[in-house]
């Protein structure tokens, strides 16, 4: 296991009532990885708030394999420079578990107990299904006072029902970033509703590194070209296939009126990368669909596009949609519960039926052909994020949940 960096300076600012409610409380975040996925970004923003505003002593940890399953590619650790810049300490818990080998699974739980004992957290905040399961089975024996299970989706990466029931029985309280994630906890895992709190994501856009003109020059697109972007890794939970099929219709319609259309796919390669590349070639879209890979300057990219698109088959409340809204960019996306929860009633008319490329194309074209509509939707989205998805709100509501559980927990 590896660790680096000193503890964060917690003297910088205070909570909303002038008191640091978690002063000296040791909080350990347990994440699927130290990459920059949606859960990891949310954990970082929350960790920063708890340390700066509430005086918590924060430490970040990943819980997972050393390599991406089925490959020899190391699990990305792109969050680490940000953690170190902020002054957070971090560590990794590397699993030895092999699928189907129960002795190694039990061995990893025993190892995790020892890991918690060494870390000595007062509070464990776990994120996503597998870290939630593992942490739930180990935290009591590991000496923590409180564990909060963070449900980030509608029920992915399930394990054996008996193991899920055992894990759920060890948890006092659950957090979810969406109402349908909370419904999964209640309706599927059998958690009583009074043990679940819904706390929306917090969104914060960084400063753009490059302006609109610079980005467009780098992309090789003209001012009059219509440019849309989907920010998402190319894996099976995202539906790039429907979006690429829709883009063929968009290109044909706009070319007929003398405009060029460009779709930017910003995200790391995943288990759908080859299929997406093949489809782009098959539909003769290589001049119109551009694979950017991971993009560090997402705020700058959002400032350079005309529309954000998000096609998916499984979502919590996607950060990419909320970040586009925060940037004042209109959004066309799949009509999925978590996305509907993100955009709100005013923007729902531009949500397309799941896996319906024609409907998605029509929604995109409606925005492409009406700049006033795009501007109006952008303003509505920006206001919604400011009202409902602030980092301060995320931090304050999570702090209240932690304090409530600590007050009910036995002393250590």
Backbone torsions as a table, in degrees:
resi	resn	phi	psi	omega
1	UNK	NA	147.3	-174.1
2	UNK	-121.4	142.2	175.9
3	UNK	-141.3	152.4	178.4
4	UNK	-157.2	164.7	174.0
5	UNK	76.6	151.3	-179.8
6	UNK	-85.6	167.0	175.6
7	UNK	-65.5	151.5	-176.7
8	UNK	-70.0	146.6	171.8
9	UNK	-72.0	115.0	-174.8
10	UNK	-97.3	15.7	-173.2
11	UNK	-97.0	8.7	-167.2
12	UNK	-79.6	-36.1	-177.7
13	UNK	-159.0	179.2	-169.5
14	UNK	-131.2	167.7	179.2
15	UNK	-71.0	178.1	-172.8
16	UNK	-64.3	-25.0	-179.9
17	UNK	-102.1	13.1	179.6
18	UNK	84.6	-3.0	-178.9
19	UNK	-112.8	140.7	175.2
20	UNK	-90.9	104.0	-169.5
21	UNK	-73.7	-16.9	-179.3
22	UNK	-118.9	29.2	-176.1
23	UNK	-56.1	117.9	177.7
24	UNK	81.4	-3.3	179.4
25	UNK	-75.2	130.4	-178.4
26	UNK	-88.6	116.6	-177.1
27	UNK	-115.6	122.4	178.8
28	UNK	-108.9	118.3	174.1
29	UNK	-87.7	131.0	178.2
30	UNK	-116.5	111.4	-170.4
31	UNK	-116.1	160.9	176.5
32	UNK	-64.7	-29.7	-179.4
33	UNK	-160.9	176.7	170.7
34	UNK	-107.8	31.5	170.7
35	UNK	-87.0	-176.0	-179.7
36	UNK	-110.5	74.6	169.4
37	UNK	-96.3	-177.5	-177.5
38	UNK	-61.8	-46.1	-179.7
39	UNK	-64.3	-40.5	-178.4
40	UNK	-66.9	-40.1	177.9
41	UNK	-63.9	-42.2	178.5
42	UNK	-64.4	-40.5	178.9
43	UNK	-62.5	-41.4	179.6
44	UNK	-62.8	-47.1	-179.7
45	UNK	-61.2	-40.4	177.9
46	UNK	-67.3	-43.8	-179.9
47	UNK	-59.0	-42.7	179.8
48	UNK	-62.4	-41.8	178.3
49	UNK	-64.2	-46.2	-177.6
50	UNK	-62.0	-35.9	179.8
51	UNK	-75.8	-48.8	-176.2
52	UNK	-72.2	-46.3	-171.8
53	UNK	-90.1	-30.7	-170.7
54	UNK	-116.1	-3.0	174.7
55	UNK	78.8	13.4	-180.0
56	UNK	-70.4	151.3	171.7
57	UNK	-96.3	107.0	-168.0
58	UNK	-103.0	140.2	173.7
59	UNK	-138.9	140.7	-176.4
60	UNK	-110.2	140.1	179.8
61	UNK	-141.3	145.0	169.3
62	UNK	-102.2	151.9	177.3
63	UNK	-133.5	103.0	-177.6
64	UNK	-179.3	-174.3	179.4
65	UNK	-74.3	163.7	177.9
66	UNK	-75.1	-28.2	-177.5
67	UNK	-125.6	154.7	174.1
68	UNK	-59.3	128.2	-176.3
69	UNK	-50.6	133.2	178.4
70	UNK	82.4	2.0	-179.8
71	UNK	-136.2	174.5	171.2
72	UNK	-105.6	16.9	179.7
73	UNK	-81.7	123.6	179.7
74	UNK	-60.9	145.1	174.4
75	UNK	-62.7	130.4	-176.1
76	UNK	-58.4	145.1	177.9
77	UNK	-126.2	40.3	-172.9
78	UNK	-71.1	-12.4	177.6
79	UNK	-78.6	-19.8	-171.4
80	UNK	-59.4	-46.2	178.8
81	UNK	-57.9	-37.6	178.1
82	UNK	-66.0	-42.1	177.7
83	UNK	-60.6	-44.9	-177.4
84	UNK	-69.2	-36.3	176.8
85	UNK	-62.7	-36.8	179.9
86	UNK	-78.1	-17.4	179.8
87	UNK	94.9	16.2	178.8
88	UNK	-84.1	143.7	168.9
89	UNK	-86.3	155.4	-176.7
90	UNK	-148.3	162.4	178.0
91	UNK	-154.6	170.9	176.5
92	UNK	-126.4	140.3	167.9
93	UNK	-111.9	111.1	-175.1
94	UNK	-97.5	124.2	-178.1
95	UNK	-73.6	144.1	168.6
96	UNK	-101.8	-5.3	-174.0
97	UNK	-59.0	135.2	172.7
98	UNK	-115.3	136.2	-177.4
99	UNK	-51.1	129.6	175.3
100	UNK	86.8	-7.3	-178.0
101	UNK	-105.4	95.6	-170.6
102	UNK	-67.2	-30.8	-179.9
103	UNK	-63.3	-38.9	178.1
104	UNK	-70.2	-32.7	176.1
105	UNK	-63.7	-45.3	177.8
106	UNK	-64.2	-37.5	178.8
107	UNK	-63.6	-39.9	178.8
108	UNK	-66.4	-36.5	176.3
109	UNK	-63.7	-43.2	177.9
110	UNK	-62.7	-40.3	177.5
111	UNK	-64.4	-38.3	-179.8
112	UNK	-66.9	-36.7	174.4
113	UNK	-57.2	-47.9	179.9
114	UNK	-64.4	-37.6	177.5
115	UNK	-60.5	-46.6	177.6
116	UNK	-62.0	-39.4	179.7
117	UNK	-62.7	-37.7	177.7
118	UNK	-71.2	-39.4	-178.2
119	UNK	-73.3	-29.9	177.9
120	UNK	54.8	49.3	177.4
121	UNK	-75.3	147.0	166.0
122	UNK	-78.4	-38.8	-175.1
123	UNK	-128.8	131.6	171.9
124	UNK	-108.3	124.8	173.7
125	UNK	-111.1	104.9	-179.4
126	UNK	-100.6	149.9	-175.7
127	UNK	-130.1	133.6	174.6
128	UNK	77.8	159.4	-162.0
129	UNK	-58.6	-53.2	-173.9
130	UNK	-68.1	-46.8	172.9
131	UNK	-58.9	-35.5	176.2
132	UNK	-61.3	-47.1	-179.2
133	UNK	-61.4	-52.6	-176.7
134	UNK	-61.5	-46.2	-178.9
135	UNK	-64.6	-37.0	-179.9
136	UNK	-64.1	-34.1	-179.1
137	UNK	-80.0	-15.3	-172.4
138	UNK	-115.8	-18.8	-166.4
139	UNK	-67.7	-37.7	-178.2
140	UNK	-64.9	-51.0	178.0
141	UNK	-64.9	-25.1	178.6
142	UNK	-79.3	-4.5	172.3
143	UNK	91.8	3.5	176.9
144	UNK	-71.6	154.5	178.5
145	UNK	-87.8	-33.0	-173.8
146	UNK	-142.0	140.6	166.4
147	UNK	-125.4	133.8	173.4
148	UNK	-116.3	119.1	179.6
149	UNK	-83.4	120.4	178.8
150	UNK	-100.3	110.1	178.0
151	UNK	-89.1	115.5	-172.4
152	UNK	-105.1	0.2	-177.2
153	UNK	-152.9	-169.0	-175.0
154	UNK	-94.9	10.3	175.6
155	UNK	119.7	58.4	177.6
156	UNK	-98.0	168.3	171.5
157	UNK	53.1	47.6	179.7
158	UNK	-67.9	156.3	174.2
159	UNK	-121.1	-171.5	-178.6
160	UNK	-59.1	136.8	-177.6
161	UNK	-54.3	-38.1	-179.5
162	UNK	-63.4	-38.6	178.7
163	UNK	-69.0	-41.4	177.4
164	UNK	-60.0	-44.7	-179.9
165	UNK	-62.6	-42.1	179.9
166	UNK	-62.3	-44.1	-179.0
167	UNK	-65.5	-46.6	-179.2
168	UNK	-59.3	-35.8	-179.5
169	UNK	-66.9	-14.4	-179.3
170	UNK	-94.6	0.3	-171.4
171	UNK	-109.4	131.6	178.4
172	UNK	-80.4	-37.8	-174.0
173	UNK	-148.1	149.0	-175.6
174	UNK	-123.8	142.7	172.7
175	UNK	-115.4	147.1	173.7
176	UNK	-138.7	145.2	177.6
177	UNK	-90.7	8.0	179.5
178	UNK	-153.3	156.4	178.5
179	UNK	-70.4	-32.2	179.4
180	UNK	-77.7	-25.0	169.8
181	UNK	-66.2	-40.2	176.0
182	UNK	-64.0	-39.3	178.6
183	UNK	-62.7	-36.7	175.8
184	UNK	-61.1	-44.4	179.3
185	UNK	-59.9	-44.1	-176.0
186	UNK	-76.7	-50.4	-171.1
187	UNK	-80.5	-31.7	-175.3
188	UNK	-102.7	-46.5	-177.9
189	UNK	-89.3	-7.5	174.3
190	UNK	77.9	22.5	178.6
191	UNK	-78.9	136.5	177.8
192	UNK	-69.4	141.9	-172.4
193	UNK	-62.9	-26.0	179.6
194	UNK	-74.5	-4.6	177.1
195	UNK	-103.0	10.4	-177.0
196	UNK	-123.5	131.6	174.9
197	UNK	-122.5	129.9	176.1
198	UNK	-92.6	122.8	177.7
199	UNK	-128.4	117.3	-175.9
200	UNK	-66.2	155.6	174.1
201	UNK	-58.5	156.4	170.9
202	UNK	-110.3	134.5	-175.6
203	UNK	-119.4	132.0	176.4
204	UNK	-140.2	119.0	176.6
205	UNK	-88.7	132.7	174.8
206	UNK	-76.2	-176.5	179.3
207	UNK	-82.8	137.3	178.8
208	UNK	-67.2	137.8	176.0
209	UNK	-83.4	-31.3	-179.6
210	UNK	-132.1	145.4	-179.5
211	UNK	-84.5	179.3	-175.5
212	UNK	-58.3	-46.1	-177.9
213	UNK	-63.5	-40.9	-179.8
214	UNK	-64.7	-44.1	179.0
215	UNK	-62.6	-43.5	-177.7
216	UNK	-66.3	-35.9	175.8
217	UNK	-64.3	-43.1	-179.9
218	UNK	-63.6	-35.1	-179.6
219	UNK	-81.8	-15.7	-179.4
220	UNK	74.3	34.7	179.5
221	UNK	-116.6	148.8	-178.5
222	UNK	-86.0	164.7	-179.5
223	UNK	-60.9	-34.3	-176.7
224	UNK	-83.6	-10.8	-179.9
225	UNK	-69.2	146.0	175.6
226	UNK	-90.8	123.0	-174.7
227	UNK	-124.0	123.8	174.9
228	UNK	-120.5	159.3	-176.9
229	UNK	-144.7	141.2	168.9
230	UNK	-117.7	122.8	178.1
231	UNK	-101.1	104.6	-179.1
232	UNK	-172.7	141.0	174.6
233	UNK	-65.2	151.6	-173.8
234	UNK	-87.3	74.1	178.4
235	UNK	-126.8	177.5	-167.5
236	UNK	-68.5	-17.7	179.1
237	UNK	-79.7	-16.5	176.2
238	UNK	-97.9	151.0	-175.1
239	UNK	-112.0	64.3	177.1
240	UNK	-61.9	-29.7	-176.5
241	UNK	-59.6	-47.2	179.4
242	UNK	-64.8	-38.9	-179.8
243	UNK	-65.1	-44.6	-179.9
244	UNK	-63.7	-40.9	176.5
245	UNK	-61.4	-41.1	178.3
246	UNK	-64.1	-34.6	-175.3
247	UNK	-65.8	-28.4	175.7
248	UNK	-60.1	-41.8	178.3
249	UNK	-66.9	-40.7	-179.8
250	UNK	-61.9	-46.7	-179.1
251	UNK	-60.0	-45.9	-177.5
252	UNK	-62.9	-44.5	-178.1
253	UNK	-66.3	-44.0	-177.3
254	UNK	-73.0	-34.4	176.7
255	UNK	-62.5	-33.9	179.3
256	UNK	-63.8	-23.8	178.4
257	UNK	-103.8	10.9	174.1
258	UNK	89.0	13.8	179.7
259	UNK	-113.9	149.6	175.0
260	UNK	-98.5	145.8	-179.8
261	UNK	-122.0	132.5	-179.7
262	UNK	-126.8	131.6	176.4
263	UNK	-110.6	125.1	178.3
264	UNK	-103.8	127.2	175.6
265	UNK	-109.7	106.2	-176.6
266	UNK	-105.2	113.7	-179.9
267	UNK	166.3	160.8	-177.7
268	UNK	-74.4	154.4	174.5
269	UNK	-61.4	145.9	176.6
270	UNK	-145.7	-157.9	-174.3
271	UNK	-76.3	1.3	175.7
272	UNK	-114.1	4.5	-173.9
273	UNK	-59.4	-49.1	-177.2
274	UNK	-64.3	-39.4	178.6
275	UNK	-63.1	-40.9	-179.8
276	UNK	-64.9	-44.8	179.2
277	UNK	-61.5	-42.4	179.3
278	UNK	-62.8	-42.7	-179.5
279	UNK	-64.7	-40.1	178.5
280	UNK	-59.4	-44.5	178.6
281	UNK	-67.9	-40.9	-178.3
282	UNK	-63.1	-35.1	-179.3
283	UNK	-92.1	7.3	178.0
284	UNK	57.8	48.2	-177.2
285	UNK	-114.6	16.3	-174.7
286	UNK	-63.0	-24.1	177.2
287	UNK	-88.3	-4.5	-173.2
288	UNK	-123.6	-13.1	177.5
289	UNK	-123.5	125.1	-172.0
290	UNK	-122.4	121.7	177.5
291	UNK	-88.8	112.1	-174.1
292	UNK	-91.9	-15.7	-171.4
293	UNK	72.0	-170.1	178.3
294	UNK	-62.9	138.4	-178.6
295	UNK	-119.8	122.4	178.7
296	UNK	-77.6	-37.3	-176.1
297	UNK	-92.4	63.9	179.1
298	UNK	-63.5	-41.3	177.4
299	UNK	-58.3	-40.8	177.6
300	UNK	-65.8	-41.4	178.3
301	UNK	-61.5	-43.9	179.7
302	UNK	-63.0	-32.1	177.7
303	UNK	-72.0	-15.0	-175.9
304	UNK	-97.4	-9.2	-173.3
305	UNK	-103.6	167.8	178.5
306	UNK	-100.3	-23.4	-174.8
307	UNK	-154.6	140.4	170.7
308	UNK	-98.8	133.4	177.1
309	UNK	-121.5	147.5	-178.0
310	UNK	-149.0	105.4	-178.0
311	UNK	-108.8	125.0	-171.5
312	UNK	-152.0	159.9	175.7
313	UNK	-118.7	-4.4	-179.8
314	UNK	-159.3	121.9	-176.0
315	UNK	-146.8	149.4	158.6
316	UNK	-84.3	-121.6	169.9
317	UNK	-112.6	105.0	-167.5
318	UNK	-71.2	128.9	177.2
319	UNK	-60.4	-36.3	-176.9
320	UNK	-60.6	-38.6	177.4
321	UNK	-67.1	-45.5	-178.7
322	UNK	-65.9	-37.7	179.4
323	UNK	-66.1	-39.6	176.3
324	UNK	-62.7	-43.1	178.1
325	UNK	-62.4	-41.5	179.3
326	UNK	-61.9	-29.8	178.8
327	UNK	-83.8	-0.4	179.9
328	UNK	78.7	23.6	-179.5
329	UNK	-100.1	131.8	176.6
330	UNK	-63.4	149.9	-175.3
331	UNK	-125.8	130.4	166.4
332	UNK	-115.3	131.5	-173.3
333	UNK	-152.2	176.6	176.8
334	UNK	-74.3	141.4	177.8
335	UNK	-79.1	87.7	-178.3
336	UNK	-128.2	146.7	-172.1
337	UNK	-51.3	-45.7	-178.5
338	UNK	-66.9	-34.5	178.1
339	UNK	-72.4	-40.0	176.6
340	UNK	-59.8	-39.0	178.9
341	UNK	-66.2	-33.7	179.0
342	UNK	-69.8	-49.4	-170.5
343	UNK	-81.3	-26.9	179.7
344	UNK	81.5	167.6	-173.9
345	UNK	-57.8	-35.9	-174.5
346	UNK	-66.3	-27.9	-176.5
347	UNK	-102.6	-2.0	-177.7
348	UNK	-60.2	-30.5	-179.5
349	UNK	-58.5	-19.2	179.6
350	UNK	-101.1	22.3	172.0
351	UNK	-95.4	132.2	-174.2
352	UNK	-99.5	153.5	178.1
353	UNK	-60.9	143.3	-177.5
354	UNK	-60.4	131.9	177.3
355	UNK	59.9	24.7	178.5
356	UNK	-109.6	94.1	-174.5
357	UNK	-65.8	-34.8	-179.6
358	UNK	-66.6	-44.7	178.5
359	UNK	-63.2	-41.1	178.1
360	UNK	-62.9	-43.3	178.7
361	UNK	-61.3	-42.0	-179.9
362	UNK	-62.9	-40.1	179.1
363	UNK	-66.5	-42.0	178.7
364	UNK	-62.9	-45.5	-178.2
365	UNK	-65.3	-33.8	176.7
366	UNK	-58.9	-39.8	178.1
367	UNK	-75.8	-39.3	-178.8
368	UNK	-60.5	-34.4	-174.1
369	UNK	-94.1	0.8	-176.3
370	UNK	-138.6	84.8	-178.8
371	UNK	-61.6	-30.2	177.5
372	UNK	-65.9	-38.9	176.8
373	UNK	-62.6	-44.9	178.6
374	UNK	-58.3	-44.6	-178.6
375	UNK	-64.3	-41.6	179.4
376	UNK	-63.8	-45.9	179.0
377	UNK	-63.7	-36.9	178.3
378	UNK	-62.3	-42.5	178.5
379	UNK	-65.0	-42.6	179.8
380	UNK	-62.7	-42.7	179.9
381	UNK	-64.4	-42.7	179.8
382	UNK	-60.8	-42.6	179.3
383	UNK	-66.4	-38.8	179.9
384	UNK	-63.1	-42.9	178.9
385	UNK	-63.1	-43.6	179.4
386	UNK	-60.8	-37.7	-176.4
387	UNK	-79.2	-37.5	-167.3
388	UNK	-114.9	-16.6	-169.5
389	UNK	-131.9	43.9	178.9
390	UNK	-82.8	151.8	177.0
391	UNK	-66.1	-37.1	178.7
392	UNK	-61.5	-39.4	178.7
393	UNK	-66.7	-44.1	175.9
394	UNK	-56.1	-47.4	-177.6
395	UNK	-67.0	-43.0	-178.0
396	UNK	-65.2	-45.3	-177.3
397	UNK	-69.9	-35.5	177.2
398	UNK	-69.0	-39.4	177.0
399	UNK	-59.5	-43.8	178.3
400	UNK	-59.8	-40.9	178.9
401	UNK	-65.4	-41.2	179.4
402	UNK	-64.6	-47.4	-178.6
403	UNK	-60.1	-43.1	-179.7
404	UNK	-60.2	-42.9	179.9
405	UNK	-70.9	-36.7	177.5
406	UNK	-65.6	-37.7	179.5
407	UNK	-64.9	-29.7	-179.0
408	UNK	-89.3	-13.3	-175.4
409	UNK	-84.0	149.8	175.1
410	UNK	-66.7	150.1	177.2
411	UNK	-68.3	156.5	-179.4
412	UNK	-107.5	NA	NA
